[in-house]
Structures are given as C-alpha cells and as structure tokens.
Amino acid sequence: MDLILKATLGAAVVVILAALAKTKNYYIAGLVPLFPTFALIAHYIVGKGRSLEDLKTTIVFGMWSIIPYFIYLATLYVMVDRMRLEASLAVAAVAWLMAATVLVSVWVHFQN
C-alpha cells in the first residue's frame, strides 16, 4: 500500500508539471520539483535520530548542495542551444554528478 501511495504521489507531481508546462506561466514548472519533499523527510529522520549538531550539519550541507544543482541548470542552459534536448539533459546530469562528487569530496576532506 505504501508503494502505491508513493507512486500515486509521483504521478500527481508529473501531472502538475505537465499542466503547468502548458500554461502561460510555464516556467513555474521549474519550481515544483524544488519543493523540499525529500529534505523534509531527511531533516526529520536526522533530527529524530541524531544530535542537534548533526541536524545543523545536514542543513549546512544542504545549502552547499545548491551548487551542483546550479551547475546542472547552467550547463543545461548552455547545451540546449548546441545539442538535442535529450543529449543536453544527459550532459547536464553528468555535470551535476561531477559537481556533487567534488562537493562530497571537499566536504569529507574538511570534516575530518
């Protein structure tokens, strides 16, 4: 039952995105995926299971995680003029992965 609920929620988000993409305010479709659903879950789990300092560390790391997302968006913005959409999305996803890897590596280095 839990899996059905999650799938239904995911499908609802896709329907909302598709509907927003067809409106005059189509750009709002870029905001919907940024609702902090998973952040809320992660912060609740860390906040209930670990110390307040651990929660604050998780929050600060989340703030830094905006950088890989920005790199994804900047890469996609540049690539859509140069490649097919699917290839642009793939290149942007790889850019995000590389930036996220650097972020985690730097974070681990300075946390130790």
N, C-alpha and C positions, 0 to 999 in steps of 0.2 A: 504493500500500500504506500509506503514511504517513497519508493521508486516512482510510482505512478504520480504522486504529488509533485515530485521534483521535475519529472518530465512535463507535466502539465504547466508548471510554473515556467519552465524553459520555453515551451511552446507559446505561452502567453507573451513572454518578452519578445519573441520573434514576431508575433502578430502585431504587437505595439510598434516595434521598429519598422515593420513593413508599412503599417498605416501612417506613421509619422513621415516616412520617406516620400509618401505621395501627397503630403500637404504642402502649403506654401511655406511653412516653417520646417521644411525637410531636414535642416541642419540640426534640429533638436534630437534627431535620431542618433547623433554622435554623443549626446549627453546621457541618454538612457543606460547604456552599458556601464557608465561610470557610477551608477548608484552603488553605494558601498555594501552590497549584499554580503559578499564573502568577507569583507573587512569586519562587518558587524559580527559575523559568526566567529571569525578568528579572534577578534578582540574579546568577545565573550568567553571563548574557551580558554584563552591565555589568562584573562582576568580572573576567571574562576579557579584555574588550576595552578597558577604560578603567582609569584610576588607582584606587588605594585610596580617595582622597578623593572621586572621582566615585561610587564604590560607596556610601560612607558618606552622601553627599548623597542618593542614591537611597533609601537606607534611612530617612533622616530624613523625606524627602518622603512615603514610605510610611506613616510614623507619623502624619503630618498628614492623610493621606488617610482616616483613620478618621472624621474629622469629617463629610464628605459621606455616608458610609455610616450614621452615627448619625442624621443629618438625614433620610435616607431611611426608616430604621426608625421614628423619632419621628413623621414625617408619616404613614406607613402606619398606625401605632398609632392616631393620632387619626382618620384618614379612614375606617377600616373601620367605625366606628360611624355614619358620616354618608353614605356612598356605597356603591354596589355594589363588589364586590371588584375587578373589572377597572378601574373608574374610580379607585379608591383606589390601585391599583398604578401606574396612569398618572400620577396626581398625585405620588405618592412618587418615581417615576422622574424627573419634571421637577424636583422639589425637589433630588434628588441631582445632576442636571445643573447646576442653578443654583449649588449649593454647590461643586461641583467646579470650575465656571468661576471662581467667586470665589477659591477656593483657588489655582488655577493663576495667576490674575492677580496675587494678592498675592505668591505665591512668586516670580514673574518680576520683579515690582517690587523686592522686597528682595534678589534675587540679582544685580541689575545695579547 
